Amino acid sequence: MSKAKFYHAGCPVCVTAEQEIISLIGEDGVEVIHLGENKGKIGEAEKLGVKSVPALVTPTGNVLHINYGAGIEDLK
């Protein structure tokens, strides 16, 4: 994985975290995945270890859970 992946659900906590992540990493360094709009990516997020959103998966595969917006089960 060459880019970080930022998973979120569109809640205010997630949107704020998205803006902060983009300002830190830059749009070219992160793929933003809105699980509320793209439910087909929930399984991918789970396989990577995402338990709640917002979460950032680093290019090395580490999952950084940021604050708490929603559990991954709540998005299904």
C-alpha positions in Angstrom: 0.0 0.0 0.0 1.6 3.3 -1.1 -1.0 5.7 0.3 -2.6 5.9 3.7 -6.3 5.0 3.7 -8.7 7.1 5.7 -12.0 5.4 6.5 -15.0 7.5 7.8 -18.8 7.6 7.8 -19.5 11.2 7.2 -20.3 12.2 10.8 -19.0 15.6 12.1 -16.2 13.8 14.0 -15.2 12.0 10.8 -15.4 15.1 8.6 -13.2 17.1 11.0 -10.7 14.3 11.2 -10.7 14.0 7.4 -9.8 17.7 7.0 -7.0 17.4 9.5 -5.6 14.3 7.9 -5.6 15.9 4.5 -3.9 19.0 5.9 -1.2 16.9 7.5 -0.6 14.3 4.8 -1.9 16.1 1.7 -4.6 14.8 -0.8 -2.0 12.9 -2.8 -0.9 10.9 0.2 -4.2 9.6 1.4 -7.2 7.8 -0.1 -10.4 8.9 1.6 -13.1 6.2 1.8 -16.6 7.2 3.0 -18.1 3.9 4.3 -21.5 5.4 4.6 -21.6 5.9 0.9 -19.4 3.0 -0.1 -20.6 0.1 2.0 -18.8 -2.3 -0.3 -15.5 -1.2 1.3 -16.6 -2.2 4.8 -15.2 -5.7 4.4 -11.9 -4.3 3.2 -11.7 -2.0 6.2 -12.4 -4.9 8.6 -9.7 -7.1 7.0 -7.2 -4.2 7.5 -8.2 -4.1 11.2 -10.5 -1.1 11.3 -12.8 -1.4 14.3 -14.4 2.1 14.3 -14.3 5.2 12.2 -12.7 7.6 11.7 -9.5 5.5 11.2 -6.3 5.9 9.3 -4.5 2.9 7.9 -0.9 3.8 7.3 1.0 2.5 4.3 2.8 0.0 6.6 -0.6 -1.4 7.7 -0.9 0.1 11.1 -4.5 1.2 12.0 -4.8 4.5 13.9 -8.3 4.9 15.3 -9.0 8.6 15.7 -11.5 9.7 18.3 -14.8 7.8 17.9 -17.5 8.4 15.4 -19.1 4.9 14.8 -18.3 1.3 15.3 -17.7 -0.7 12.1 -20.7 -3.0 13.0 -23.0 0.1 13.1 -22.1 0.8 9.4 -23.3 -2.6 8.1 
